[in-house]
């Protein structure tokens, strides 16, 4: 297969009935591009000859490799053989050429007294034009060249800002998560009464009565007391109704404690606000808080006496 689309004949000669032609895709060297050759040799009938190997004959090329080969026999018995070559030029060679090479054919083509049944002749050389000279660089060297910065991309700024916000959000989320876990671990290590005081203090800081959320306040206040009972005595108070909770207390040894009646009154008054629709007041909320504090103090004091 001939690789040349536009070819220039760089060598053409005949000797002893053998025709040799070399075509190239260019005659001037470009260091950045390979040179493609097609070597065509036509031999008469009953004469054997091969296209010569050019690998050892090129000068100024770092690589010479042959490619497709094609051999065709014409009607008159002659043979036409073509071989494609690729030459890779060296960047700064002094000369680019194909040195003279020998072509040998057999059997005898010329009847002379000296021949021994073979014919050899020399072809070439083939010269290629050197690359054009580069323009001479003029002017002085820049001691402090100006920086050619690309224009500011607002799209890039937007992406950077979004990435920064995402990083800040992740860092903040991790910080709050670690803080929450540290608080939970600290509370888990507390005694039931210490944890109850922490939960009560946290509830009061919410200021629910001041915002008119009395029902939410009573629900959370009773849960502080119920969770305290669960942690200290093992009664599942947060999951029981007031009636069930008081029944559990009566069946246990806690029913004999002196502050059980106060706890009963506290829970029943809270149920009036949570379930019966009684409208609470700030004074009622303060009284409920005092009742919860009183029960916690009294129960913890009785626990120390029993111990």
C-alpha positions in Angstrom: 0.0 0.0 0.0 1.5 3.3 -1.0 1.4 5.8 1.9 2.2 8.9 -0.3 -0.7 11.1 -1.3 1.5 13.8 -2.9 4.9 12.4 -4.0 8.0 13.9 -5.4 10.4 11.8 -7.3 13.9 12.0 -5.7 15.6 9.3 -7.6 14.9 7.5 -11.0 17.4 5.4 -12.9 17.6 2.3 -15.1 20.4 -0.3 -15.6 20.4 -3.7 -17.4 16.7 -3.6 -17.8 16.0 -2.8 -14.1 14.1 0.4 -13.4 14.4 1.9 -9.9 12.4 4.9 -8.6 12.2 6.5 -5.1 9.4 8.9 -4.3 9.1 11.0 -1.1 6.2 13.0 0.4 8.6 16.0 0.8 12.0 17.0 -0.2 12.7 19.5 2.6 13.1 18.2 6.2 10.8 19.2 9.0 12.3 17.9 12.3 8.8 17.4 13.7 7.5 15.2 10.9 8.6 11.8 9.5 9.6 11.4 5.8 7.6 8.7 3.9 9.2 7.0 0.9 8.0 4.6 -1.7 10.7 2.6 -3.5 9.6 1.0 -6.7 11.7 -1.5 -8.7 10.7 -3.1 -12.0 12.7 -6.2 -13.2 12.5 -8.1 -16.5 11.1 -11.6 -16.9 13.2 -14.4 -15.4 15.3 -11.9 -13.4 15.2 -11.9 -9.6 16.0 -8.8 -7.6 14.8 -7.3 -4.3 14.4 -3.7 -3.2 17.6 -2.8 -1.3 17.5 -2.4 2.5 18.0 1.3 3.3 18.5 1.0 7.0 22.3 1.2 6.9 22.3 3.8 4.1 20.4 6.7 5.7 22.2 9.7 7.3 20.6 12.3 9.5 17.7 10.1 10.5 17.3 8.4 13.9 15.0 5.7 12.6 14.4 4.0 9.3 11.8 1.3 9.1 10.1 -0.5 6.2 6.4 -1.0 6.0 4.1 -2.5 3.4 5.5 -4.5 0.6 3.7 -5.2 -2.7 4.8 -7.3 -5.7 2.9 -7.4 -8.9 3.6 -9.3 -12.2 2.8 -7.5 -15.4 1.4 -9.2 -18.6 4.9 -9.1 -20.2 6.3 -11.2 -17.3 8.1 -8.3 -15.7 7.8 -7.9 -11.9 7.0 -4.6 -10.1 7.8 -4.5 -6.4 7.1 -1.5 -4.1 8.2 -1.0 -0.5 7.1 1.8 1.8 9.6 3.4 4.2 9.4 5.8 7.1 12.4 8.0 8.0 12.5 9.9 11.3 14.8 13.0 11.1 17.2 14.0 13.8 16.6 17.5 15.1 20.0 19.1 14.3 21.7 16.9 11.7 24.3 18.4 9.3 23.0 16.5 6.3 19.9 14.4 5.5 20.5 11.8 2.7 20.4 8.3 1.5 23.9 7.2 0.8 24.7 5.3 -2.4 23.4 1.7 -2.3 23.9 -1.4 -4.5 21.2 -3.2 -6.4 22.0 -6.8 -7.3 20.0 -9.0 -9.7 20.3 -12.6 -11.1 20.6 -14.5 -13.4 23.0 -12.9 -15.9 21.6 -10.0 -17.8 24.6 -8.9 -19.8 26.7 -11.3 -21.7 30.3 -10.4 -20.8 33.3 -12.5 -20.2 33.7 -11.2 -16.7 30.2 -11.6 -15.2 29.3 -14.6 -13.1 25.6 -14.7 -13.7 24.7 -11.6 -11.7 24.5 -7.9 -12.2 25.2 -5.2 -9.7 24.9 -1.4 -10.0 25.1 1.5 -7.6 22.1 3.9 -7.2 22.1 7.2 -5.4 22.8 9.2 -3.4 19.6 11.0 -2.5 19.8 14.3 -0.7 17.0 16.1 1.2 17.0 19.9 1.9 17.9 20.9 5.4 15.2 22.7 7.5 14.9 26.4 6.9 17.0 28.5 9.2 15.2 30.0 12.2 14.8 33.7 12.6 17.5 35.4 14.6 16.3 36.4 18.0 16.9 40.1 18.6 16.5 42.4 21.5 17.7 42.3 25.1 16.8 39.7 27.7 13.9 40.7 29.9 15.2 41.1 33.5 11.8 41.3 35.0 9.2 40.1 32.4 5.6 41.1 32.9 3.3 38.4 34.1 0.6 37.6 31.7 -2.2 36.4 34.0 -5.5 35.1 32.7 -8.6 37.2 33.4 -10.4 36.5 36.7 -13.1 33.9 36.2 -16.1 34.7 38.4 -17.3 31.1 37.8 -14.0 29.9 39.4 -14.5 32.3 42.3 -18.0 31.0 42.8 -16.8 27.4 42.9 -14.0 28.3 45.4 -16.5 30.1 47.6 -18.9 27.1 47.5 -16.0 24.8 48.4 -15.0 27.0 51.3 -18.5 27.2 52.6 -18.8 23.4 52.4 -15.6 22.9 54.3 -16.7 25.3 57.0 -20.0 23.5 57.3 -18.4 20.1 57.6 -15.9 21.4 60.2 -18.8 23.0 62.2 -20.9 19.8 62.0 -18.0 17.7 63.2 -17.3 20.2 66.1 -21.0 20.2 67.2 -21.1 16.4 66.9 -18.0 15.9 69.0 -19.3 18.4 71.6 -22.6 16.6 71.8 -20.9 13.2 72.2 -18.6 14.5 74.9 -21.6 15.9 76.8 -23.5 12.6 76.4 -20.5 10.6 77.7 -20.1 13.0 80.6 -23.8 12.7 81.5 -23.7 9.0 81.2 -21.0 8.8 83.8 -23.0 10.9 86.3 -25.0 9.6 89.1 -28.9 9.7 88.6 -29.3 12.8 90.9 -26.4 14.6 89.2 -27.9 13.9 85.8 -31.4 15.0 86.9 -30.0 18.4 88.1 -28.2 18.9 84.7 -31.4 18.1 82.8 -33.5 20.3 85.0 -31.1 23.2 84.5 -31.1 22.7 80.7 -34.9 22.7 80.7 -35.1 26.0 82.7 -32.7 27.7 80.3 -35.1 27.1 77.4 -37.6 29.5 79.0 -40.6 27.6 77.8 -43.1 29.3 80.2 -42.0 32.7 79.2 -43.0 31.8 75.6 -46.4 30.5 76.6 -45.4 26.8 75.9 -46.7 25.5 79.2 -47.7 22.1 78.0 -44.2 21.4 76.6 -42.7 22.6 79.8 -44.8 20.2 82.0 -44.1 17.3 79.6 -40.3 17.8 79.9 -40.4 18.6 83.6 -42.2 15.3 84.4 -39.8 13.4 82.1 -36.8 14.7 84.2 -38.4 13.2 87.3 -39.5 10.0 85.5 -36.0 9.4 84.0 -34.4 9.9 87.4 -36.7 7.2 88.9 -35.9 4.9 86.1 -32.1 5.3 86.4 -32.1 5.0 90.2 -34.7 2.3 90.8 -35.1 0.5 87.5 -38.8 1.4 87.1 -39.7 2.2 83.4 -41.3 5.4 84.4 -41.0 7.3 81.1 -43.1 4.6 79.4 -45.9 4.4 81.9 -49.0 6.5 82.5 -49.2 8.3 85.9 -51.6 5.7 87.2 -49.3 2.8 86.1 -46.3 4.6 87.5 -47.8 5.2 90.9 -49.0 1.5 90.9 -45.4 0.4 90.3 -44.3 2.6 93.2 -46.9 1.2 95.5 -45.8 -2.4 94.7 -42.2 -1.6 95.4 -40.4 -0.7 98.6 -40.5 2.9 97.4 -44.1 3.2 98.3 -43.1 3.6 102.0 -40.9 6.7 101.3 -42.2 9.9 102.8 -41.9 11.9 99.6 -44.1 9.6 97.5 -47.2 11.6 98.3 -45.5 14.8 97.0 -44.5 13.0 93.8 -48.1 11.9 93.3 -49.4 15.4 93.8 -46.8 16.7 91.4 -47.6 14.2 88.6 -51.4 14.6 88.9 -51.2 18.4 88.8 -48.9 18.1 85.7 -51.5 15.8 84.0 -54.2 18.5 84.4 -52.1 20.8 82.2 -50.9 18.1 79.8 -54.2 16.3 79.2 -57.1 18.0 80.9 -56.6 21.4 79.1 -56.0 23.4 82.3 -54.3 26.7 81.4 -51.2 27.1 83.4 -49.7 30.4 84.7 -46.1 31.4 85.5 -46.8 30.9 89.2 -48.1 27.4 88.5 -44.9 26.6 86.5 -42.7 27.9 89.3 -44.7 25.8 91.9 -44.2 22.7 89.6 -40.5 23.4 89.4 -40.3 23.7 93.2 -42.2 20.4 93.6 -39.8 18.6 91.2 -36.8 20.1 93.0 -38.3 19.1 96.4 -38.8 15.5 95.3 -35.3 15.1 93.9 -33.7 16.6 97.0 -35.9 14.6 99.4 -35.4 11.3 97.5 -31.6 11.7 97.2 -31.4 12.6 101.0 -33.5 9.5 101.9 -31.3 7.4 99.7 -28.2 8.5 101.6 -29.9 7.7 104.9 -30.9 4.2 103.7 -27.4 3.6 102.6 
